[in-house]
Amino acid sequence: MSILKKIERFREEEERLKWEGTFEDYLELIKEKPYVTQTAHSRVFNMIHDAGVEEKDGKKTFSFFKEQIYGLEESIEQLVEEYFHSAAKRLDVRKRILLLMGPVSGGKSTLVTMLKRGLEQYSRTDRGAVYAIKGCPMHEDPLHLIPQHLRSDFQEEYGVKIEGHLSPLNMMRLQEEYGGRIEDVLVERIFFSEDKRTGIGTFSPSDPKSQDIADLTGSIDFSTIAEYGSESDPRAYRFDGELNKANRGMMEFQEMLKCDEKFLWHLLSLTQEGNFKAGRFALISADELIVAHTNESEYKTFISNKKNEALHSRIIVMKIPYNLKVSEEERIYKKMIDDSDLSHVHIAPHALRVAAIFTILTRLKDTTKSGIDIIKKLRLYDGESVEGFNSQDLVELKNEHTDEGMSGIDPRYVINRISSAIIRKQLTSINALDVLRSIKEGLDQHASISKEERERFMDFISVARKEYDNIAKKEVQKAFVYSYDESAKTLMDNYLDNVEAYCNKNKLRDPLTGEEMTPDEKLMRSIEEQIGISENAKKAFREEILIRISAYARKGKKFDYNSHERLREAIQKKLFADLKDIVKITTSVKTPDESQLKKVNEVIARLIDEHGYNSTSANELLRYVGSLLNR
């Protein structure tokens, strides 16, 4: 479908969604769809939930945030369940400003932008539909038309609780335009739009000396004073401040803690009582979610100021730390590159992972838990299994430092360094070593890194380099194995046959000669030693393998190469150990003979076809691994 056709379809859909009727018609609509009366907080919560929720091991993940925010599942679950869910139930937290606190480039702005864009789309759905008094600059809730003394009767009849008072402008319009007949007041469906300033507002502080409070609450239209005769006439007032326009939806308060105090005072009554003061009018009701964001140092400065105590209790602080999972950090880089003009550049496999390892190391805190170094901690956080540690250890590690993830290297720095390496060297292909080299060079230019931090980060680059060395060797050794899976399966089947005979005290039969043989102890030990199984522990390990095979058989499942993680690791290491000398010779010979050259070309082809390399990065990988094996 052409873009013009899509625009036409969009226009048709906009027309289809429009609705206009009297207040009497709106009441009939409420009977049919009571959810149209939901509050701003409830709408946000339902929007997130309607997008889908997955629950696993007691943890919830929300599909709404899945494609944009990575590695912050716990923070998002806390945000949705502790703030939005409670606020949707009209509990007291809805009377609080939501303050997202976290380090630079940690995802705070992305999260707020997602909520704003999400509300724009949600208001176009049936479940997210919003209705307002027609012609009202604040898109006021039509239910405010119900007089106070009839609201309990309304709640009994419709099951809907009404909060807030009719605004001065609509009070006047009700009398002058509709002769006091509430049932005739026109109601229309509105669609949230930040661009059109409907239901979504953004306030950004500027120079305190020049910024006017009218930016928040609207202002008097002096050109109309002569016509209407008084500044207290609501028709002489422009209800066009961000708080006015964000009514029924949400307002983003950028850099809230940098604002002049007079701007924050207006938030006191808005958060606690659901109204604010504007012009020479009574308090104006507003139903909106206020989201602000800041960093940790600004927040500490803010709470240390005694003048701000009244606002302290009206703020809910939600920490949005850096992601601490290597695999999720890798996804962040991939997305940032895909969104940039660098998507044409070939980035070799594992280059982004190695950068992510370095970055996560800078964010982790040292642990006092015995037996865990920072690399083991990094692997546990990423969901890998580490021998001797379980999920309870992971919980204890996460509870050890409440500020973990609030400092370290940010994703933008890494992407900037990758960009720098590509542009400066005019590269069309970049590998892990190029990335680490560029990150290292950039540390001296990073203004906010202290000398002590720089030295620590240099150590982390060395750790990340060692991790890459292991990855690179495994990658090449795996590519050298012809039909790797078949080789691994054959070796494993052989091992399992011997283990079964050993545990059952049976003999094996030679498939060629038919003669009986004792289990091949040398073969079994050559595999078990790869993962540190001692002579004393071999019997227990072999019996555990047989128990696992029986369990699979009972469930009707086939025990295969990937069914036992430690056995798979042992098989891999055994295959790699047998191949090491071949790899070393083939990759390091400057003038390989015909058979060696054929082998190298086969490996390069496999790296390209099966592992995601191009010819440049595959050749670079082979040369590098050759140098490693010859050290």
N, C-alpha and C positions, 0 to 999 in steps of 0.2 A: 504494500500500500504506500503511495507517495505521501510526502510530508504534507502537501496541501490537502489531501484527502483526510489525513489524520486530524488536521486543524479543523476541517469541516465537521468531522465526527465529534470532536471535542465541543465545538460550538453547539451542535445539536444536543449533546448530552447536558450542557449547561442550561439550555432552554427547557429540557425535560425535567431537570431537577428543581426548577423554580416553583415556588408555591406562594400564594397570597390568599388571604381570606380575612374574615372578621375574627374578633376575639372569640365569638361564639363558635365559629368553625374550628378555631384552635383548641377549644375545650373538647370538642368531639374527637379531634386528633389525639389529644392526651389520653382519652378513654381507650383508643385503639393502640396507641404507642406511648405508654407512660414514661418510657426511657428518654423521651425528648426533653424532659424537665430536669435532666441530670445537671449537677454542678460542674464547674470547670475542672475541679480535681477529679471528680468521678469520670468525666469524659476522657481525661488523659489516661487514667487507670484502665478504663475499658478499651481504649484504643490499643494499649500495649497488650492487654490480654487477648483481644480479638485477633491479633496477629499470630497468636499461637504460643503455647507454653509447653515445654518438655520438662519432665521431672525424672531425675535419676539419682539414686542413692540419697534421697532426701534433699537434693539440690535442684533448684529451678533455673532453667535458661529460657530467655524470652526471644522469640524469633524476630521481634520488632528491631532489636539492636544487632542481630547476628551478622549482617553484611557490612557493617560500618565500624563496630567497636569490637576489638579482640582482646581476650585475656582478662576482662574485667567482670566476669560472671558473678563473682561474690559481691562486688560493690553494687552492681546493677540489681541483683536480687534484694540486697538490703534497701536500695533506693525505692524499688517498686513495692516491696512488701511492707517495709516499715514506714515509708512516707506516703506514697500514692494510694496504697490500699487503705491505710488508716484514714487518710484525708477523704477518700471516696466514701467512707462510712460516716462522714461528718464528725469524726473525732477531732480533738483539739489541735492535732498537728497541722490541720489545714489552715489554722490561723498563724502559721509560721512562714517566714521566708525560707525558701530552700536555697541553701548556700553550698555550692559544689566547691570543695577545696582540694587542690592537688597541684602537682608540679607542671611546669610549662610543657605544652604539647603532649599532655597526658590523656586528652580526650574529652575535657570538660566542654569546650565550645562545640565539638562534634556532637556530643550528647544533646546539648540544648538545641542545636540546629535540627537534629533528627526529630525532636519533640515538636518543633515549629512546623517543619515540613510534613510531619505525620499528621498534625492537627488540620493542616490545610486539606490533606487528602481525606482524612476521617470525616470532616464536616460535609463531604460530598457523598458519604455513604448513608444508608438508612439508619444504622445504629448511632452514627455520630451527628445526625442532623441537628441544626441549631435554628431556633426561631426567635425573632425579635420584633419589637414594636416598629412598624414601618416609619421611616423618616427620622429615626432617633440616631444622633451621631455616636451614641454610646451603645447602640444595638441592645437596648435594655430588655430584660426578661419580661415578657408579657404578663406573667403572673403577678408582677408588682402592682398591676392594676386592681387586684383584689383588695378591698379595704381591710384594714387590720382586724376589725371586729368580726369579719366573716372568714378569716383564714382557718380557724379551727374547724368550722363547718366544711370548708373546702377540703381540708386534709381528710376529714372523715368520709367525704363523698368520693374523693379521687385518690386518696392514699398518697398525696404529695405534700411535702412540707415546703412552705414558702418562707424565704428569708430575704430581707432587704426592703427598701422603701422606694416608692415611685419618685423619680428624679424631678427637680423643679420644672424642667422644660416640658416633660411629658404630663406633669400635673396641670400645667397651663394649657397644653394642647388638648387634653381631655375635656376641659371646660369650653375652650374657644372653638375647637374644630369639631368636637363630637357632642357638645351640649351635655357633657357628663355621662353619656351613654357608653358605659364600659364595653358592652357587648358589640358595639359598632366599631370600636377601635381596630384599625387595620394591622394585621400581623403578616410578616413575610419570612421566608426562609433565607438565612444568610450563609455565606461561605467564607470561612476564615482565609485571610490572605495578608501576609506581611507587607507585600508590595502595595496593596490597596488600604492598608492600615485598618483591617477589619478583624478584630479578635486576637490579633498578635501584634505586640509592640516591642520595640527595642530601645532602651535608653542607654546612651553612652555619655559619660561625664566629659566636659570640656573645661575650659578655663573657669574656675570658680568665680572670678570677678565679672565675667561676661555672661555666664549661663544663667538663664532665668528659670524660676520655679514653674513658669507657664509651660515649659517643655514637658513637665510631668502632669500638670493638672488643668491645662488650658488657660485661656486669658480673655479679658474683656475686649470686645470689638468696638473700639472707640468711634468708628465711623457710623455706628448704629445708635449711639447714645441720644442724638438729637431726635431720631425717629421714635425710640422707645422710652426716652425720658429718664431712665434710671439705670445705674450700674447693677442693681439687684434684679433687673428684669432678665430672666434666663435667655430671652431671645437676643440679648445684647452680649451674650457670652459665647465664646468659641470653645466647645467641648472637644478640643483636638489634641490634648496632651496625651502622652503615652499611656497613662493610667486610664484615661477615658477610652482610648481606642482599643486597649487590650482587654476591656471588659468582656466577660463570657469565655475568654481564652487564657492566654498567658503573656507575661511580659518578661523579657530578658533584661536584667539589670547588669550591664557590663561594668566591670571594675567598680562594683558598688562601694567597696571600702575606701575608694579614693575620692568619693563624693564629699561635697560640702555637707556639714551636719544638717542644714535646713532641708536638704533633699530627703534625708533619711527620716526626719520627723514625720513626714507625711505617711511613711510606711507603718508607723506605730499603730494608728487607728485603723488603717486599711487591713493589716494583718489580724489585729485583735478583734475588731468590731465589724470588719467587712465594709468600711466606708472611709471616705477621705474628704478633706475640706477643699473647696474650690470657690474662689470669688466670694461674693456676699450672699451665699446660699447656705441652707442647712446642709448637714453632712450628706454626701452623695454615695449611694450604695454601689459597690462593685464586687463582682464575683470573678476573680482571676487568680491564676497561679503565678507567683513571682519567683523567678529563678535568677540567682546571682552566682557569680563564680569569682574565685580569688586564689592566690597562692598562700602557702603556709606562713611565710614571714609577714605578709600583710595582715593576715588574720590574727597572728599573735600581737602585732602592734595595735590592732583594733580593740581586742579584748583587754589589753593592758590600760586602755584609756577609760577612766572612770565615767567620763561623760557619756559613754556609749552603753552603760549598764542596762538602760531601759530596752535597748534594741537586742542585747545579748539573749534575753529570754524569749525573744520573738524570732529567733533564727534556729533552723535545724541544719546542722552541719553534716554533710555527707562527704566522706573522703573519696576522692577519685585518684588513686595512686597510679603509678606506671604499671603496665602489664609485667608479670614476672614469669611468663612461660615462653620458652625459646620458640616453640612452634607457632605460637600466636604472634610473637614479635616478627617472625619471618613473614607471616601473612600481612602484617601492617606495612612492611617494606614493599612487598609485592604489590599491594594495592596502591601505595604512593607512587610507585614506578609506573604502574599501568595507567594512572591518572595524569602522568606527566608526559613530556615529549621524548622521554628516554625509552619508551616501550619497544622501540626498534632495535635497541642494543641487546646483544646476546649476553645474558648473565649466566655464567656457568653454574651447574648444580652445586649446592652447598655454600655458594658465596654469601648469599643472604643469611643462611643458617649460622655461618661462622661469625658474621657481623652481629647477629642476634645473640649468640653466646657471649660475645664481649659485652654487649649492651646490658644484658640481664645481670652479668657478673657485677657491673658497676652499681646496680640497684639493690643487690642482696646484702644483707647484714651477716656478719660472722655469727656462727652458732656456738653455744657452749655444750651442745649435746655431743657426747663422746661417739667416736666412730664416723662422724659425718664431716667431710670437708666441703668446701664451697661448690665443687663440681658435683658431688653426690646430691647436695641440696638442690642445685640447679636441675638435676635430672628428676628428682622426686617432685619438684614443683611442676615439671613439664609432663607429669603423668607416667614417667618411666618407672619400671620396677627396679629397685636397688636391693641387692641381696642383704638380708638381715634387718630390713626396715619395712614397716607396714603403714597403713593409712593413719593409724593413731600417731605414729611418729611425725607424719606430715602435718597433722592438726597441731601438735606441740610446736613444731617449727614455725608455723604461721602465727601462733599465739605468742611466740617469744619476743617479737619486736612489733609494736603497734604502728610504728612509723616506717616499716619496710615498704619500699616502693615509692616513697615520697621524695627521693633524691636519686641522682644518677644521670646517665647520658640519655638525652631525649631522642625520639625517632628521627626528628627533622635533621639533627646533626649528622646522623649516619647517612641519610639520603643526600644531604648536601655534600658529604665527603665522596660518596659514590659518583654524584654528578660531577664533582670537581675532577676526579680521576678520569672520567670519560671525556669531558670537554677539554681538559688541559692536555691530555695525551692523544686526543682525537681517536679514541679506541672505539671499535665496533664490537668488541668482545671483552668481557671483564671477568676475572676469576677471584677466588677467595683471597689470594695473596695480594692482588691489586687493591681489594677493598680494605684489608687490614693495614696495608702500607699507607693508604690515604687517610684512614682514621688516625693512625699514629702521627702522621705529619700534621694533622689538624689540631692535635691536642695543645700544641704550643700556641696556636692562635685563638684558643677558646678562652674568652675573657673571664668567664665565671669559675674556671677551674683553678684551685689553689695548687701550690707546688707539691704539697703532700698528696693531694688527690691525683695529680698528674703522674706521680711516681707509682701510685697504686694502680692506676689505669694502665700504665705501661706493662705492669706485671700481668694484668688481665689480658692484654694483647698477646703476651707470650703463652698464657694458658689457652686462649682461643686458637692460637697457632698449633699448639700440641694436639688439641682436639681435631683440628683440620688434618694434621698429619695422619692420625688414625683413620679418619674418614677416607682420605685420599688413598691410603694403602689398601683398605678394604674394597674400595670402589674398583681399583685396578685389578686386584687379585680376583675379585668376583668376575670381572670382565674376561680374565684369562681362562676361567673355567668354561670349557665348551659345554653347552647345555647344562648350566650350573644346577638347575633344579633337579635334573635327572641324576647328576653325579651325587648330589646331596641325598636324594631319595635312595639311591642304591647303597650308599654308605650307611644310611640310617637303618635300612632294612637288614643289612648284614649285621649291624650292631644289635638290633632288636632280636634277631634270631639267636645270637650268641647269649644275650642276656636271658632270654626265655629258657634256653637250655641250661644255663648256669643256675638260675633260681629254682628250676624244677629238677635239678640234678640229672639231666638227660644228656644224651650225646647228639651231635649233629650228623647228618648224612651228606657226604660229598656228592653234589649234583652230577658230576661226571663219572666218577669211579664207583659211587654207591657205597663206599666204605664209611664206617662210623668214625667220627672225630670228636675229640674233647672240645669244649668251647674255647675260642681263641682269646685267651687272656691278654695277650700282647695287643691285639686290635682294640679290645674294650678299654684297656688302660690308656692307650694312645689317644683315645677320644676323651675319656673322663679327665685326664690330666690337663686338658686344654682349659677346663674351667675350675681347676684346683680341687678336684675330688681326691681326697687322700686314700691311701691303701685301706685304712680303717673304716672310711666312710663309703667305700665302693658298694658293699653289700646293701646298705640302706638305700643308696641312690638307685641301684638296679631294681630293688623291690618296689621302690616308689614309682618307677617307670611302669612296671607291670601293673600296679594298682591303677595308674592313670589309664592304661590301655583297657583294663577291665571296665572301668567307669564309663569310658567312651562307648565300649561295646554294648553295655546295658542300656545306654540312651540311644542306641542305633546310629551312633556317629562314628566316622572313620578316623582313627588316629593317624595323623600324617606329620609331615615335616614341621609344620607350624604349631603342632598341638602342645609341645612342651618347650617353653622358652629357653631354658638352660641347655637342654639337649640340642636344640637348634643352634645355639651359640657354640657349643662344643663341636658340632659337625662342621660349622663354618670355619672355625679356627683350625680344625684338623685339615680341611681341604686347603686352606690358605697356607698352612705351614708346609704342606707337601709341595705347594707351588712356588714358595718364596724364592728359591734359587733360580727357577726358570724365569720368574718375573725380573729378578735382579739382573740376570745376564742379558735378557732381551731388551730391557729398557735402558741399559747403560752402555751397550756396545755402540761405538761411534759409527762403525761401518759394518752393520749386521749382514750376515750371509743371507742367502736366498730364503732358507727355512725360517730364520729369525725375522726377516722382513715380512714374510707372509704372516707370521704370528702377530707381529705388531699391527699390520694392516687389519687383521681380523679383529684385534682388540679395539682399535680405533673405530672400526665400523660398528662394533657392538656398543661402544660408549655413545656413539652418535644415535644409533637406531633404538637402543633400549634404555639409555640412561640420561638422555636430554642434553648431551654435549654437542658442540659443533666441531669442525675439524681443528680450528685454532685451539679451543679450550681442551679438547681431547689430547692433542699433541703436548700441550703445556702440562697437563696432568701426568702423562706418561713420563716426561722428562723429570718432573719434580719427584715422582715416586721412585724413579730410578736413582736419583741423587740421595733420597732418604735411605733406601735399602743398602746403598754402598757406603754409608757413613760408618 
